Amino acid sequence: MTAVTFRVNEVFDIPARGGLVAVGSTEGGDLVGVPRLRDDASGRVVRVLGVDNPTPRTQRTGETILVIDRDDADLVEVGRLWNVE
C-alpha cells in the first residue's frame, strides 16, 4: 500500500478563521474525512481542525484545503510534507 502524503503549496493566515489555511496537493491517494497528519521532517503531529470546501481553483488543480491549529504554526510552511496516518 502506498503512503498518502500532503505537501503544503500555500498558507493563508486569515484572522477571522479558527486556524491557518493550508492549500496543498496529495500523493498516493486521497484524504478521507479529517486526516491525522504527521510532519515528515520533525515527526510531530499536525492538528487538523477541518477540511475546507473546495474553491473553483482547487477543483481545477486538484488541491485540498486544510484548516490547521494555530499552535502548529511552525509546521505550516510552504514545501512541508505531511504523512497521513
MARKOLVO-510125 format. One record per atom (N, C-alpha, C, CB): residue number from 0; x negated, z negated, y; residue in one letter; atom name. Coordinates in steps of 0.2 Angstrom, whole numbers. Each point is the difference from the previous one (the first is absolute). Glycine has a CB too. Layout:
N
PT     i    east      up   north   aa   at
PT   NUM       X       Z       Y    A   CA
...
END
This chain:
85
PT     i    east      up   north   aa   at
PT     0      -4       0      -6    M    N
PT     0       4       0       6    M   CA
PT     0      -4       0       6    M    C
PT     0       9      -6      -6    M   CB
PT     1      -8      10      11    T    N
PT     1      -4       1       6    T   CA
PT     1       3      -6       5    T    C
PT     1      -2      13      -2    T   CB
PT     2      -3     -16       5    A    N
PT     2       1      -5       5    A   CA
PT     2       3       3       7    A    C
PT     2      -9      -7      -5    A   CB
PT     3      14       4       7    V    N
PT     3       3       2       7    V   CA
PT     3      -4      -3       5    V    C
PT     3      12       2      -5    V   CB
PT     4     -13       2      10    T    N
PT     4      -4      -3       6    T   CA
PT     4       4       2       7    T    C
PT     4     -11       1      -6    T   CB
PT     5      10      -4      11    F    N
PT     5       2       1       7    F   CA
PT     5      -5       0       4    F    C
PT     5      11      -5      -2    F   CB
PT     6     -12      11       6    R    N
PT     6      -6       0       5    R   CA
PT     6       3       0       7    R    C
PT     6      -7       7      -8    R   CB
PT     7       5     -11      12    V    N
PT     7       3      -1       7    V   CA
PT     7      -3       6       4    V    C
PT     7       1     -13      -1    V   CB
PT     8       4      17       4    N    N
PT     8      -1       6       4    N   CA
PT     8       0      -2       8    N    C
PT     8       4       7      -9    N   CB
PT     9       1     -11      10    E    N
PT     9       2      -2       7    E   CA
PT     9       2      -7       0    E    C
PT     9       3      12       4    E   CB
PT    10      -4     -16       2    V    N
PT    10       3      -7       1    V   CA
PT    10       3       0       7    V    C
PT    10      -9      -5      -8    V   CB
PT    11      15       2       8    F    N
PT    11       3      -1       6    F   CA
PT    11       2      -8       1    F    C
PT    11       5      12       0    F   CB
PT    12      -7     -15       6    D    N
PT    12       2      -7       1    D   CA
PT    12       6       1       5    D    C
PT    12     -12      -5      -3    D   CB
PT    13      18       4       1    I    N
PT    13       6       1       4    I   CA
PT    13       2      -8       1    I    C
PT    13       3      12      -4    I   CB
PT    14      -4     -15      10    P    N
PT    14       2      -7       1    P   CA
PT    14       7      -2      -3    P    C
PT    14      -8       0      10    P   CB
PT    15      13       5      -9    A    N
PT    15       7      -2      -2    A   CA
PT    15       0       0      -8    A    C
PT    15       4       5      11    A   CB
PT    16      -8      -3     -15    R    N
PT    16       0       0      -7    R   CA
PT    16      -3      -6      -3    R    C
PT    16      -1      12       0    R   CB
PT    17       4     -14      -6    G    N
PT    17      -2      -6      -3    G   CA
PT    17      -7       0      -3    G    C
PT    17      11      -2      -2    G   CB
PT    18     -14       8       2    G    N
PT    18      -7       1      -3    G   CA
PT    18      -3       6       3    G    C
PT    18       3      -6     -11    G   CB
PT    19      -9       7       8    L    N
PT    19      -4       7       2    L   CA
PT    19       3       5      -4    L    C
PT    19     -10      -6       3    L   CB
PT    20      10      12       0    V    N
PT    20       3       6      -4    V   CA
PT    20      -6       4      -2    V    C
PT    20      11       0       7    V   CB
PT    21     -11       1     -14    A    N
PT    21      -6       4      -3    A   CA
PT    21       3       6      -3    A    C
PT    21      -7     -10      -2    A   CB
PT    22       5      16       5    V    N
PT    22       2       7      -3    V   CA
PT    22      -6       2      -5    V    C
PT    22       8       3      11    V   CB
PT    23      -6      -1     -17    G    N
PT    23      -5       2      -4    G   CA
PT    23       2       4      -6    G    C
PT    23      -5     -10       3    G   CB
PT    24       0      12      -7    S    N
PT    24       2       5      -5    S   CA
PT    24      -2      -3      -7    S    C
PT    24      -2      10       7    S   CB
PT    25       6      -9     -12    T    N
PT    25      -1      -3      -7    T   CA
PT    25      -3       6      -4    T    C
PT    25      10      -8       1    T   CB
PT    26     -14       5      -6    E    N
PT    26      -3       4      -5    E   CA
PT    26       2      -3      -7    E    C
PT    26     -10       4       8    E   CB
PT    27      11       0     -13    G    N
PT    27       1      -3      -7    G   CA
PT    27       7      -1      -1    G    C
PT    27     -11      -5       0    G   CB
PT    28      15       6       5    G    N
PT    28       7      -2      -2    G   CA
PT    28       4      -1       7    G    C
PT    28      -3      -4     -12    G   CB
PT    29       9       1      11    D    N
PT    29       4      -2       6    D   CA
PT    29       1      -7       0    D    C
PT    29       6      11       0    D   CB
PT    30      -5     -14       6    L    N
PT    30       2      -7       1    L   CA
PT    30       7      -1      -2    L    C
PT    30      -9      -2       9    L   CB
PT    31      10      -3     -13    V    N
PT    31       7      -2      -2    V   CA
PT    31       2      -7       3    V    C
PT    31      -1       7     -11    V   CB
PT    32       6      -7      15    G    N
PT    32       2      -7       3    G   CA
PT    32      -5      -2       5    G    C
PT    32       6      -3     -11    G   CB
PT    33      -7      -3      12    V    N
PT    33      -5      -3       4    V   CA
PT    33      -6      -2      -4    V    C
PT    33       9      -5       8    V   CB
PT    34     -14       9      -7    P    N
PT    34      -6      -1      -5    P   CA
PT    34      -4      -6       1    P    C
PT    34       0      12       0    P   CB
PT    35      -4     -14      -5    R    N
PT    35      -5      -5       1    R   CA
PT    35      -6       3       0    R    C
PT    35       6      -9      -6    R   CB
PT    36     -10       8      12    L    N
PT    36      -6       4       1    L   CA
PT    36      -6      -5       0    L    C
PT    36       6       9       7    L   CB
PT    37     -12      -6      -8    R    N
PT    37      -6      -4       0    R   CA
PT    37      -5       5       3    R    C
PT    37       2      -7     -10    R   CB
PT    38      -6       4      16    D    N
PT    38      -5       4       3    D   CA
PT    38      -6       2      -5    D    C
PT    38       4      -6      11    D   CB
PT    39      -6      12     -11    D    N
PT    39      -5       2      -5    D   CA
PT    39      -7      -3       2    D    C
PT    39       7      11      -1    D   CB
PT    40      -8     -11       8    A    N
PT    40      -7      -3       2    A   CA
PT    40      -1      -7      -1    A    C
PT    40       0       9       8    A   CB
PT    41       6     -13      -6    S    N
PT    41      -1      -8       0    S   CA
PT    41       3      -3      -6    S    C
PT    41       0       1      12    S   CB
PT    42       5       2     -15    G    N
PT    42       3      -3      -6    G   CA
PT    42       6      -4       2    G    C
PT    42     -10       0      -6    G   CB
PT    43      11      -1      13    R    N
PT    43       6      -4       3    R   CA
PT    43       6       4      -1    R    C
PT    43      -8      -6       8    R   CB
PT    44      14       1      -9    V    N
PT    44       6       3       0    V   CA
PT    44       3       2       7    V    C
PT    44       2      -7     -10    V   CB
PT    45       1      13      10    V    N
PT    45       3       2       6    V   CA
PT    45       7      -1       0    V    C
PT    45      -9       9       2    V   CB
PT    46      12     -13       2    R    N
PT    46       7      -2       0    R   CA
PT    46       4       5       4    R    C
PT    46      -3     -12       0    R   CB
PT    47       7      15      -5    V    N
PT    47       5       5       3    V   CA
PT    47       6      -3       1    V    C
PT    47      -5       9      -7    V   CB
PT    48       8      -8      13    L    N
PT    48       6      -3       2    L   CA
PT    48       6       5      -1    L    C
PT    48      -6      -6       9    L   CB
PT    49       4      12      -9    G    N
PT    49       6       5      -2    G   CA
PT    49      -3       7       0    G    C
PT    49       8      -8       5    G   CB
PT    50      -4      13      -7    V    N
PT    50      -1       7       0    V   CA
PT    50       5       3       5    V    C
PT    50      -4       0     -12    V   CB
PT    51       1       3      17    D    N
PT    51       4       3       6    D   CA
PT    51       4       6      -2    D    C
PT    51      -8      -5       8    D   CB
PT    52      13       7      -5    N    N
PT    52       3       6      -1    N   CA
PT    52      -4       6       2    N    C
PT    52      11      -5       2    N   CB
PT    53     -11      11      -6    P    N
PT    53      -4       5       2    P   CA
PT    53       2       4       6    P    C
PT    53      -1       2     -12    P   CB
PT    54      -4       0      16    T    N
PT    54       1       4       6    T   CA
PT    54       0       8      -2    T    C
PT    54      -5     -10       7    T   CB
PT    55       7      14      -2    P    N
PT    55      -1       7      -2    P   CA
PT    55      -7       2      -1    P    C
PT    55       9       2       7    P   CB
PT    56     -14      -5      -4    R    N
PT    56      -7       1      -1    R   CA
PT    56      -2      -2      -7    R    C
PT    56      -2      -1      12    R   CB
PT    57       4      -5     -14    T    N
PT    57      -2      -3      -7    T   CA
PT    57       3       4      -5    T    C
PT    57      -2     -11       5    T   CB
PT    58       8      13      -4    Q    N
PT    58       4       5      -5    Q   CA
PT    58      -4       6      -1    Q    C
PT    58      11      -5       3    Q   CB
PT    59     -14       8       2    R    N
PT    59      -4       6       0    R   CA
PT    59      -7      -1      -3    R    C
PT    59       6       4      10    R   CB
PT    60      -9     -10      -9    T    N
PT    60      -7      -1      -2    T   CA
PT    60       0      -3      -7    T    C
PT    60      -4      -1      12    T   CB
PT    61      10      -2     -14    G    N
PT    61       0      -4      -6    G   CA
PT    61      -3      -7       1    G    C
PT    61      -1      10      -6    G   CB
PT    62       0     -12      12    E    N
PT    62      -3      -7       1    E   CA
PT    62       5      -5      -1    E    C
PT    62      -8       5       8    E   CB
PT    63       6     -12      -8    T    N
PT    63       4      -5      -1    T   CA
PT    63      -1      -5       6    T    C
PT    63       1       1     -13    T   CB
PT    64       4      -5      15    I    N
PT    64       0      -4       6    I   CA
PT    64       1      -7      -3    I    C
PT    64       4       8       9    I   CB
PT    65      -9     -13      -8    L    N
PT    65       0      -7      -2    L   CA
PT    65       0      -4       6    L    C
PT    65      -6       3     -12    L   CB
PT    66       9      -9      11    V    N
PT    66       0      -5       5    V   CA
PT    66      -4      -6      -3    V    C
PT    66      11       3       6    V   CB
PT    67     -17      -5      -3    I    N
PT    67      -5      -4      -3    I   CA
PT    67       0      -7       5    I    C
PT    67      -7      10      -5    I   CB
PT    68       7     -15       1    D    N
PT    68      -1      -7       4    D   CA
PT    68      -5       0       5    D    C
PT    68       4      -6     -11    D   CB
PT    69      -3       4      17    R    N
PT    69      -5      -1       5    R   CA
PT    69      -6      -4      -2    R    C
PT    69       9       2       9    R   CB
PT    70      -8      -7     -13    D    N
PT    70      -6      -4      -3    D   CA
PT    70      -5       4      -3    D    C
PT    70       8     -10      -1    D   CB
PT    71      -6      16      -2    D    N
PT    71      -5       4      -3    D   CA
PT    71      -3       6       4    D    C
PT    71       6      -3     -10    D   CB
PT    72      -6       2      17    A    N
PT    72      -2       5       5    A   CA
PT    72      -7       2      -1    A    C
PT    72       8      -5       8    A   CB
PT    73     -12       1     -11    D    N
PT    73      -7       2      -1    D   CA
PT    73      -1       5      -6    D    C
PT    73      -4     -11       5    D   CB
PT    74      10      12      -9    L    N
PT    74       0       5      -5    L   CA
PT    74       3       6       1    L    C
PT    74       0      -9      -8    L   CB
PT    75       4       9      14    V    N
PT    75       4       6       2    V   CA
PT    75      -4       4       5    V    C
PT    75      11      -6      -2    V   CB
PT    76     -15      11      -1    E    N
PT    76      -5       4       4    E   CA
PT    76       1       7      -3    E    C
PT    76      -8      -9       3    E   CB
PT    77       7      14       1    V    N
PT    77       0       7      -2    V   CA
PT    77      -6       1      -5    V    C
PT    77       5       4      11    V   CB
PT    78      -3      -1     -17    G    N
PT    78      -5       1      -5    G   CA
PT    78       0      -5      -6    G    C
PT    78      -7       6       9    G   CB
PT    79      10     -12      -8    R    N
PT    79       0      -5      -5    R   CA
PT    79       4       3      -6    R    C
PT    79      -1      -9       9    R   CB
PT    80      -1       7     -15    L    N
PT    80       3       2      -6    L   CA
PT    80       3      -7      -3    L    C
PT    80      -8      10      -2    L   CB
PT    81      14      -9       0    W    N
PT    81       3      -6      -3    W   CA
PT    81       3       2      -7    W    C
PT    81       3      -5      11    W   CB
PT    82      -4       1     -16    N    N
PT    82       2       1      -7    N   CA
PT    82       6      -3      -2    N    C
PT    82     -12       1      -3    N   CB
PT    83      17       3       0    V    N
PT    83       6      -3      -2    V   CA
PT    83      -1      -4      -6    V    C
PT    83       7      10       5    V   CB
PT    84      -4     -16      -5    E    N
PT    84       0      -4      -7    E   CA
PT    84       6       1      -4    E    C
PT    84      -8      -8       6    E   CB
END
